[in-house]
Amino acid sequence: MMRNPLLVPDLRELIQAGEMTALREFMAEYHPARIAEVVEDLGSGEGDAIFDLLEPRTRAEVMSYLEGETQVRLVEAMPSASAADLMHLMSHDERADLVNRLDDERVDEILRRLAHAEREDIRRLASYEPGTAGSVMTTDYATLRPDATVREALDHLRQEAPDRETIYYSYVVDKDRRLLGLISLKNLLLARPRARIDEIMTRDLVLARVDEDQESVAAKIEQYDLIAIPVVDAADMLVGIVTHDDAMDILRRAQTTDMLQFGGVSADREADDAPYWQGSPMGAVRRRIKWLLMLFLAENFTYPVFQWFKWMEGDHYYPALGFFTALILGPGGNAGSQSVGTIIRGLALDEIHARDLFRVLLREVTTGLLLGLSLGSVALFYTAFWRWMPWDIASVVGLTILGICVWANLIGSLVPLLARRAGIDPAGISAPFISTLVDATGLVVFYSLAYLILIRLHL
Protein backbone atom coordinates (compact mmCIF):
# COMPACT_ATOMS: atom_id res chain seq x y z
CA MET A 1 0.00 0.00 0.00
CA MET A 2 1.41 3.40 -1.01
CA ARG A 3 2.32 5.62 1.96
CA ASN A 4 3.02 8.82 -0.01
CA PRO A 5 0.26 9.06 -2.66
CA LEU A 6 0.71 12.82 -3.14
CA LEU A 7 4.50 12.82 -3.32
CA VAL A 8 5.13 9.82 -5.57
CA PRO A 9 3.44 11.18 -8.76
CA ASP A 10 5.58 14.33 -8.64
CA LEU A 11 8.72 12.27 -8.24
CA ARG A 12 7.74 10.02 -11.15
CA GLU A 13 7.38 13.10 -13.38
CA LEU A 14 10.84 14.33 -12.39
CA ILE A 15 12.37 10.89 -13.03
CA GLN A 16 10.72 10.60 -16.46
CA ALA A 17 11.87 14.12 -17.35
CA GLY A 18 15.44 13.31 -16.29
CA GLU A 19 15.53 16.15 -13.73
CA MET A 20 18.21 14.56 -11.55
CA THR A 21 19.39 17.82 -9.98
CA ALA A 22 15.84 18.69 -8.96
CA LEU A 23 15.40 15.18 -7.53
CA ARG A 24 18.55 15.54 -5.40
CA GLU A 25 17.38 18.89 -4.05
CA PHE A 26 13.92 17.44 -3.46
CA MET A 27 15.26 14.48 -1.45
CA ALA A 28 17.66 16.66 0.56
CA GLU A 29 14.68 18.19 2.36
CA TYR A 30 13.36 14.89 3.74
CA HIS A 31 14.30 12.66 6.65
CA PRO A 32 15.97 9.34 5.71
CA ALA A 33 12.93 7.42 7.01
CA ARG A 34 10.64 9.34 4.63
CA ILE A 35 13.03 8.76 1.74
CA ALA A 36 12.98 5.03 2.52
CA GLU A 37 9.18 5.06 2.27
CA VAL A 38 9.38 6.81 -1.11
CA VAL A 39 11.94 4.30 -2.42
CA GLU A 40 9.65 1.40 -1.48
CA ASP A 41 6.53 3.17 -2.82
CA LEU A 42 8.20 3.73 -6.21
CA GLY A 43 9.30 0.10 -6.51
CA SER A 44 12.31 -1.61 -8.00
CA GLY A 45 12.82 0.62 -11.04
CA GLU A 46 12.15 4.22 -10.07
CA GLY A 47 12.85 3.60 -6.37
CA ASP A 48 16.32 2.32 -7.19
CA ALA A 49 16.93 5.42 -9.30
CA ILE A 50 16.08 7.65 -6.33
CA PHE A 51 18.35 5.61 -4.05
CA ASP A 52 21.29 5.91 -6.47
CA LEU A 53 20.99 9.72 -6.46
CA LEU A 54 21.50 10.05 -2.71
CA GLU A 55 24.74 11.16 -1.11
CA PRO A 56 26.75 8.17 0.24
CA ARG A 57 26.15 8.91 3.93
CA THR A 58 22.46 9.62 3.36
CA ARG A 59 22.19 6.39 1.38
CA ALA A 60 23.58 4.47 4.35
CA GLU A 61 21.07 6.12 6.69
CA VAL A 62 18.16 5.39 4.35
CA MET A 63 19.28 1.76 4.12
CA SER A 64 18.58 1.21 7.82
CA TYR A 65 14.90 2.17 7.35
CA LEU A 66 14.24 -0.10 4.37
CA GLU A 67 12.57 -3.50 4.64
CA GLY A 68 14.91 -6.51 4.46
CA GLU A 69 13.74 -7.57 0.99
CA THR A 70 14.36 -4.08 -0.40
CA GLN A 71 17.83 -3.96 1.16
CA VAL A 72 18.78 -7.26 -0.45
CA ARG A 73 17.43 -6.19 -3.85
CA LEU A 74 19.39 -2.93 -3.82
CA VAL A 75 22.66 -4.52 -2.74
CA GLU A 76 22.34 -7.38 -5.23
CA ALA A 77 21.97 -4.82 -8.03
CA MET A 78 25.09 -2.85 -7.00
CA PRO A 79 28.66 -3.47 -8.09
CA SER A 80 30.60 -5.10 -5.26
CA ALA A 81 32.74 -1.98 -4.77
CA SER A 82 29.64 0.21 -4.33
CA ALA A 83 28.10 -2.27 -1.88
CA ALA A 84 31.34 -2.26 0.13
CA ASP A 85 31.34 1.56 0.25
CA LEU A 86 27.75 1.47 1.45
CA MET A 87 28.52 -1.04 4.22
CA HIS A 88 31.50 1.04 5.31
CA LEU A 89 29.13 3.91 6.12
CA MET A 90 26.31 1.85 7.66
CA SER A 91 25.98 1.35 11.40
CA HIS A 92 27.76 -1.76 12.59
CA ASP A 93 24.67 -3.68 13.70
CA GLU A 94 22.67 -2.81 10.58
CA ARG A 95 25.36 -4.02 8.20
CA ALA A 96 25.73 -7.27 10.17
CA ASP A 97 21.97 -7.85 9.79
CA LEU A 98 22.26 -7.13 6.07
CA VAL A 99 25.09 -9.65 5.68
CA ASN A 100 22.91 -12.32 7.27
CA ARG A 101 20.28 -11.72 4.56
CA LEU A 102 22.68 -11.99 1.61
CA ASP A 103 23.99 -15.09 -0.12
CA ASP A 104 27.40 -16.28 1.11
CA GLU A 105 28.97 -15.83 -2.31
CA ARG A 106 27.78 -12.23 -2.52
CA VAL A 107 28.99 -11.54 1.02
CA ASP A 108 32.48 -12.79 0.17
CA GLU A 109 32.63 -10.52 -2.91
CA ILE A 110 31.72 -7.48 -0.81
CA LEU A 111 33.81 -8.21 2.29
CA ARG A 112 36.98 -8.63 0.19
CA ARG A 113 36.74 -4.91 -0.60
CA LEU A 114 36.56 -3.83 3.04
CA ALA A 115 39.39 -3.27 5.48
CA HIS A 116 40.45 -6.25 7.59
CA ALA A 117 39.12 -4.70 10.83
CA GLU A 118 35.72 -4.07 9.24
CA ARG A 119 35.54 -7.60 7.84
CA GLU A 120 36.28 -9.10 11.22
CA ASP A 121 33.76 -6.81 12.93
CA ILE A 122 30.99 -7.78 10.49
CA ARG A 123 31.75 -11.50 10.73
CA ARG A 124 31.83 -11.39 14.53
CA LEU A 125 28.51 -9.55 14.84
CA ALA A 126 26.86 -11.76 12.22
CA SER A 127 28.00 -14.92 14.03
CA TYR A 128 26.08 -14.40 17.27
CA GLU A 129 23.07 -16.58 17.98
CA PRO A 130 19.82 -14.91 16.80
CA GLY A 131 17.78 -13.55 19.69
CA THR A 132 20.78 -12.77 21.90
CA ALA A 133 22.28 -9.44 22.90
CA GLY A 134 25.24 -10.15 20.63
CA SER A 135 22.98 -10.39 17.58
CA VAL A 136 21.52 -6.90 18.10
CA MET A 137 24.45 -4.99 19.56
CA THR A 138 26.73 -2.56 17.73
CA THR A 139 30.47 -2.12 18.14
CA ASP A 140 30.11 1.54 17.21
CA TYR A 141 30.73 3.16 20.61
CA ALA A 142 33.17 5.53 22.29
CA THR A 143 35.74 4.44 24.87
CA LEU A 144 37.97 6.38 27.23
CA ARG A 145 41.04 5.57 29.33
CA PRO A 146 40.60 5.74 33.10
CA ASP A 147 43.76 7.86 33.53
CA ALA A 148 42.76 10.46 30.92
CA THR A 149 41.79 13.96 32.04
CA VAL A 150 38.45 15.51 31.20
CA ARG A 151 40.15 17.87 28.72
CA GLU A 152 41.85 14.92 26.97
CA ALA A 153 38.60 12.97 26.93
CA LEU A 154 36.68 15.82 25.28
CA ASP A 155 39.39 16.23 22.64
CA HIS A 156 39.24 12.47 21.99
CA LEU A 157 35.44 12.47 21.65
CA ARG A 158 35.54 15.46 19.33
CA GLN A 159 37.66 13.40 16.92
CA GLU A 160 35.55 10.24 17.28
CA ALA A 161 32.09 11.85 17.15
CA PRO A 162 31.59 11.76 13.34
CA ASP A 163 32.12 7.99 13.24
CA ARG A 164 30.20 6.94 16.34
CA GLU A 165 26.51 6.05 16.65
CA THR A 166 26.30 7.78 20.04
CA ILE A 167 28.78 9.66 22.23
CA TYR A 168 26.37 10.59 25.00
CA TYR A 169 27.76 7.63 26.95
CA SER A 170 31.48 6.90 26.87
CA TYR A 171 32.69 3.59 28.28
CA VAL A 172 35.82 3.47 30.41
CA VAL A 173 37.99 0.40 29.73
CA ASP A 174 41.44 -0.75 30.78
CA LYS A 175 44.20 -1.90 28.43
CA ASP A 176 42.54 -5.35 28.16
CA ARG A 177 39.16 -3.73 27.31
CA ARG A 178 37.60 -4.79 30.60
CA LEU A 179 34.72 -2.46 31.40
CA LEU A 180 35.43 -0.27 34.44
CA GLY A 181 32.67 2.34 34.26
CA LEU A 182 30.96 4.92 32.10
CA ILE A 183 30.56 8.66 31.96
CA SER A 184 27.93 10.76 30.23
CA LEU A 185 28.75 13.67 27.96
CA LYS A 186 26.84 15.97 30.32
CA ASN A 187 29.04 15.00 33.28
CA LEU A 188 32.15 15.45 31.15
CA LEU A 189 31.12 18.99 30.21
CA LEU A 190 30.36 19.88 33.83
CA ALA A 191 33.55 18.39 35.31
CA ARG A 192 36.84 20.18 36.00
CA PRO A 193 39.12 20.01 32.93
CA ARG A 194 41.99 18.50 34.96
CA ALA A 195 39.87 15.84 36.73
CA ARG A 196 40.69 12.24 35.88
CA ILE A 197 38.04 10.06 34.29
CA ASP A 198 38.34 7.35 36.97
CA GLU A 199 37.54 9.99 39.61
CA ILE A 200 34.20 11.02 38.10
CA MET A 201 33.00 7.96 36.20
CA THR A 202 29.99 5.85 37.25
CA ARG A 203 31.05 2.44 38.53
CA ASP A 204 27.60 1.00 39.34
CA LEU A 205 26.64 -0.23 35.88
CA VAL A 206 23.64 -1.97 34.38
CA LEU A 207 25.16 -4.62 32.10
CA ALA A 208 24.07 -7.16 29.53
CA ARG A 209 25.83 -10.42 28.75
CA VAL A 210 26.58 -11.22 25.13
CA ASP A 211 24.51 -14.42 25.24
CA GLU A 212 21.62 -12.87 27.19
CA ASP A 213 18.15 -12.93 25.63
CA GLN A 214 17.57 -9.75 23.63
CA GLU A 215 14.13 -9.14 25.16
CA SER A 216 15.68 -9.20 28.63
CA VAL A 217 18.27 -6.64 27.49
CA ALA A 218 15.58 -4.41 25.97
CA ALA A 219 13.56 -4.63 29.19
CA LYS A 220 16.60 -3.40 31.17
CA ILE A 221 16.98 -0.40 28.87
CA GLU A 222 13.30 0.42 29.32
CA GLN A 223 13.34 -0.17 33.09
CA TYR A 224 16.38 2.01 33.78
CA ASP A 225 15.59 4.54 31.01
CA LEU A 226 19.00 4.09 29.37
CA ILE A 227 20.19 5.50 26.08
CA ALA A 228 22.35 2.40 25.63
CA ILE A 229 23.49 -0.61 27.64
CA PRO A 230 27.03 -2.07 27.51
CA VAL A 231 27.39 -5.72 26.49
CA VAL A 232 30.24 -7.75 28.00
CA ASP A 233 31.55 -11.27 27.51
CA ALA A 234 32.37 -13.90 30.14
CA ALA A 235 35.64 -12.09 30.99
CA ASP A 236 33.80 -8.74 31.49
CA MET A 237 35.42 -7.36 28.35
CA LEU A 238 33.31 -4.76 26.53
CA VAL A 239 32.22 -6.19 23.18
CA GLY A 240 29.41 -3.82 22.16
CA ILE A 241 26.36 -1.80 23.17
CA VAL A 242 22.63 -2.13 22.54
CA THR A 243 21.06 1.27 21.88
CA HIS A 244 17.64 2.55 22.94
CA ASP A 245 16.20 2.58 19.42
CA ASP A 246 17.19 -1.06 18.88
CA ALA A 247 15.62 -1.96 22.23
CA MET A 248 12.34 -0.36 21.20
CA ASP A 249 12.40 -2.36 17.96
CA ILE A 250 12.98 -5.57 19.95
CA LEU A 251 10.09 -4.84 22.32
CA ARG A 252 7.80 -3.91 19.43
CA ARG A 253 8.56 -7.16 17.62
CA ALA A 254 8.08 -9.16 20.81
CA GLN A 255 4.73 -7.49 21.50
CA THR A 256 3.63 -8.08 17.91
CA THR A 257 4.57 -11.75 18.10
CA ASP A 258 2.81 -12.19 21.45
CA MET A 259 -0.30 -10.46 20.16
CA LEU A 260 -0.44 -12.69 17.07
CA GLN A 261 0.18 -15.85 19.07
CA PHE A 262 -2.48 -14.78 21.55
CA GLY A 263 -4.90 -14.57 18.65
CA GLY A 264 -3.91 -18.02 17.38
CA VAL A 265 -1.49 -16.99 14.60
CA SER A 266 1.79 -18.93 14.38
CA ALA A 267 4.94 -16.91 15.00
CA ASP A 268 7.22 -16.01 12.10
CA ARG A 269 9.94 -13.50 12.87
CA GLU A 270 10.17 -12.02 9.36
CA ALA A 271 6.41 -12.02 8.76
CA ASP A 272 5.62 -10.61 12.21
CA ASP A 273 7.79 -7.58 11.50
CA ALA A 274 6.55 -7.03 7.95
CA PRO A 275 3.80 -4.53 7.05
CA TYR A 276 0.28 -5.91 6.65
CA TRP A 277 0.15 -5.35 2.86
CA GLN A 278 3.52 -6.99 2.20
CA GLY A 279 2.45 -10.55 3.05
CA SER A 280 0.50 -12.77 0.68
CA PRO A 281 -2.86 -14.42 1.46
CA MET A 282 -1.18 -17.84 1.20
CA GLY A 283 1.39 -16.77 3.77
CA ALA A 284 -1.40 -15.72 6.10
CA VAL A 285 -3.12 -19.08 5.55
CA ARG A 286 0.06 -21.00 6.44
CA ARG A 287 0.42 -19.05 9.67
CA ARG A 288 -3.20 -19.36 10.75
CA ILE A 289 -4.25 -22.81 9.59
CA LYS A 290 -2.35 -24.75 12.27
CA TRP A 291 -4.20 -23.17 15.17
CA LEU A 292 -7.54 -23.31 13.36
CA LEU A 293 -7.11 -27.04 12.72
CA MET A 294 -6.15 -27.59 16.36
CA LEU A 295 -9.18 -25.65 17.54
CA PHE A 296 -11.39 -27.52 15.09
CA LEU A 297 -10.25 -30.79 16.62
CA ALA A 298 -10.55 -29.40 20.13
CA GLU A 299 -14.18 -28.47 19.49
CA ASN A 300 -14.84 -32.21 19.14
CA PHE A 301 -14.45 -32.43 22.89
CA THR A 302 -17.96 -31.02 23.16
CA TYR A 303 -19.45 -33.99 21.30
CA PRO A 304 -18.70 -36.54 24.04
CA VAL A 305 -20.31 -34.17 26.55
CA PHE A 306 -23.53 -34.09 24.54
CA GLN A 307 -23.39 -37.87 24.18
CA TRP A 308 -22.81 -38.35 27.90
CA PHE A 309 -25.92 -36.37 28.75
CA LYS A 310 -27.97 -37.76 25.84
CA TRP A 311 -30.03 -39.79 28.30
CA MET A 312 -31.61 -36.51 29.44
CA GLU A 313 -33.41 -36.12 26.09
CA GLY A 314 -36.45 -37.87 27.49
CA ASP A 315 -36.88 -35.21 30.14
CA HIS A 316 -39.35 -32.44 29.27
CA TYR A 317 -36.78 -29.82 30.35
CA TYR A 318 -34.22 -30.88 27.73
CA PRO A 319 -35.46 -28.69 24.80
CA ALA A 320 -35.33 -25.60 27.02
CA LEU A 321 -31.78 -26.41 28.09
CA GLY A 322 -30.63 -26.57 24.47
CA PHE A 323 -32.06 -23.11 23.89
CA PHE A 324 -29.72 -21.62 26.54
CA THR A 325 -26.53 -23.46 25.54
CA ALA A 326 -25.12 -20.54 23.52
CA LEU A 327 -26.07 -18.09 26.27
CA ILE A 328 -24.10 -19.87 28.99
CA LEU A 329 -20.99 -20.59 26.86
CA GLY A 330 -20.41 -17.00 25.68
CA PRO A 331 -19.50 -15.45 29.06
CA GLY A 332 -17.21 -18.37 29.91
CA GLY A 333 -15.08 -18.08 26.77
CA ASN A 334 -14.85 -14.32 27.07
CA ALA A 335 -13.95 -14.45 30.78
CA GLY A 336 -11.24 -17.01 30.06
CA SER A 337 -9.78 -14.85 27.28
CA GLN A 338 -9.76 -11.79 29.54
CA SER A 339 -8.06 -13.71 32.34
CA VAL A 340 -5.35 -15.24 30.16
CA GLY A 341 -4.67 -11.86 28.52
CA THR A 342 -4.24 -10.21 31.93
CA ILE A 343 -1.91 -12.94 33.19
CA ILE A 344 0.25 -12.96 30.03
CA ARG A 345 0.65 -9.19 30.30
CA GLY A 346 1.70 -9.50 33.95
CA LEU A 347 4.23 -12.19 33.06
CA ALA A 348 5.61 -10.15 30.15
CA LEU A 349 6.09 -7.08 32.36
CA ASP A 350 7.65 -9.22 35.12
CA GLU A 351 4.85 -8.25 37.51
CA ILE A 352 3.91 -11.91 38.13
CA HIS A 353 6.42 -14.58 39.14
CA ALA A 354 6.29 -18.34 39.67
CA ARG A 355 6.11 -17.88 43.44
CA ASP A 356 2.87 -15.89 43.01
CA LEU A 357 0.91 -18.91 41.74
CA PHE A 358 -1.52 -19.27 44.65
CA ARG A 359 -1.95 -15.50 45.09
CA VAL A 360 -2.82 -15.16 41.41
CA LEU A 361 -5.27 -18.07 41.54
CA LEU A 362 -6.99 -16.64 44.63
CA ARG A 363 -7.26 -13.22 43.01
CA GLU A 364 -8.63 -14.57 39.72
CA VAL A 365 -11.09 -16.93 41.41
CA THR A 366 -12.36 -14.02 43.50
CA THR A 367 -12.68 -11.92 40.36
CA GLY A 368 -14.51 -14.77 38.63
CA LEU A 369 -16.86 -15.15 41.59
CA LEU A 370 -17.78 -11.46 41.55
CA LEU A 371 -18.22 -11.48 37.77
CA GLY A 372 -20.28 -14.67 37.98
CA LEU A 373 -22.57 -13.25 40.66
CA SER A 374 -23.18 -10.16 38.54
CA LEU A 375 -23.71 -11.93 35.22
CA GLY A 376 -25.52 -14.85 36.83
CA SER A 377 -28.03 -12.52 38.46
CA VAL A 378 -28.70 -10.82 35.14
CA ALA A 379 -29.11 -14.23 33.44
CA LEU A 380 -31.46 -15.43 36.18
CA PHE A 381 -33.84 -12.52 35.77
CA TYR A 382 -33.47 -12.53 31.97
CA THR A 383 -34.46 -16.21 31.80
CA ALA A 384 -37.34 -15.89 34.28
CA PHE A 385 -38.91 -12.59 33.23
CA TRP A 386 -37.87 -12.06 29.61
CA ARG A 387 -38.01 -15.67 28.39
CA TRP A 388 -40.77 -16.64 30.84
CA MET A 389 -39.03 -19.81 31.93
CA PRO A 390 -39.74 -21.59 35.24
CA TRP A 391 -37.60 -20.55 38.18
CA ASP A 392 -35.81 -23.88 38.31
CA ILE A 393 -34.53 -23.50 34.74
CA ALA A 394 -33.62 -19.86 35.44
CA SER A 395 -31.68 -21.03 38.49
CA VAL A 396 -29.74 -23.53 36.37
CA VAL A 397 -28.78 -20.82 33.87
CA GLY A 398 -27.76 -18.33 36.59
CA LEU A 399 -25.75 -20.83 38.63
CA THR A 400 -24.08 -22.20 35.49
CA ILE A 401 -22.84 -18.77 34.48
CA LEU A 402 -21.57 -18.23 38.02
CA GLY A 403 -19.69 -21.55 37.94
CA ILE A 404 -18.34 -21.04 34.42
CA CYS A 405 -16.99 -17.56 35.23
CA VAL A 406 -15.11 -18.91 38.24
CA TRP A 407 -13.84 -21.91 36.25
CA ALA A 408 -12.84 -19.77 33.24
CA ASN A 409 -10.83 -17.38 35.41
CA LEU A 410 -9.16 -20.30 37.16
CA ILE A 411 -8.19 -21.97 33.85
CA GLY A 412 -7.24 -18.67 32.20
CA SER A 413 -4.78 -17.90 35.00
CA LEU A 414 -3.51 -21.39 35.75
CA VAL A 415 -2.59 -22.47 32.20
CA PRO A 416 -0.19 -19.56 31.39
CA LEU A 417 1.49 -19.89 34.79
CA LEU A 418 2.02 -23.63 34.33
CA ALA A 419 3.26 -23.00 30.78
CA ARG A 420 5.87 -20.51 32.06
CA ARG A 421 6.95 -22.99 34.73
CA ALA A 422 7.32 -25.68 32.04
CA GLY A 423 9.44 -23.37 29.88
CA ILE A 424 6.72 -22.77 27.27
CA ASP A 425 5.95 -19.28 25.96
CA PRO A 426 2.63 -18.35 27.68
CA ALA A 427 1.58 -16.29 24.65
CA GLY A 428 1.50 -19.54 22.69
CA ILE A 429 -1.37 -20.66 24.95
CA SER A 430 -3.71 -18.50 22.92
CA ALA A 431 -7.08 -17.06 23.84
CA PRO A 432 -8.96 -19.24 21.28
CA PHE A 433 -7.52 -22.36 22.92
CA ILE A 434 -8.60 -21.24 26.39
CA SER A 435 -12.04 -20.32 25.03
CA THR A 436 -12.47 -23.74 23.41
CA LEU A 437 -11.36 -25.51 26.59
CA VAL A 438 -13.83 -23.51 28.68
CA ASP A 439 -16.64 -24.23 26.20
CA ALA A 440 -16.16 -27.98 26.49
CA THR A 441 -15.91 -28.01 30.27
CA GLY A 442 -18.68 -25.44 30.59
CA LEU A 443 -21.15 -27.86 29.06
CA VAL A 444 -20.29 -30.35 31.80
CA VAL A 445 -21.08 -27.72 34.43
CA PHE A 446 -24.33 -26.80 32.68
CA TYR A 447 -25.74 -30.31 32.32
CA SER A 448 -24.50 -31.42 35.73
CA LEU A 449 -26.35 -28.54 37.41
CA ALA A 450 -29.40 -29.26 35.26
CA TYR A 451 -29.39 -32.88 36.42
CA LEU A 452 -29.02 -31.94 40.09
CA ILE A 453 -31.64 -29.18 40.12
CA LEU A 454 -34.18 -30.27 37.51
CA ILE A 455 -34.14 -34.04 37.91
CA ARG A 456 -32.83 -34.90 41.35
CA LEU A 457 -34.92 -32.22 43.07
CA HIS A 458 -38.04 -33.37 41.20
CA LEU A 459 -37.70 -37.01 42.22
ZIRAMO-V429569 format. One record per helix or strand. SS is the DSSP state (H for helix, E for strand). FROM is the first residue (numbers start at 1). LEN is the number of residues. Records with the same first field share a line. If there is no record, write none. Layout:
BEGIN
SS=FROM-LEN / FROM-LEN
END
This chain:
BEGIN
H=5-13 / 20-9 / 32-22 / 56-8 / 68-10 / 80-10 / 92-10 / 104-8 / 116-11 / 133-4 / 150-14 / 185-6 / 197-4 / 214-11 / 244-19 / 269-5 / 276-3 / 281-18 / 301-8 / 310-5 / 318-6 / 325-24 / 354-33 / 391-31 / 426-3 / 431-28
E=132-1 / 138-1 / 142-4 / 149-1 / 169-5 / 178-7 / 196-1 / 202-1 / 207-3 / 213-1 / 228-5 / 237-7
END
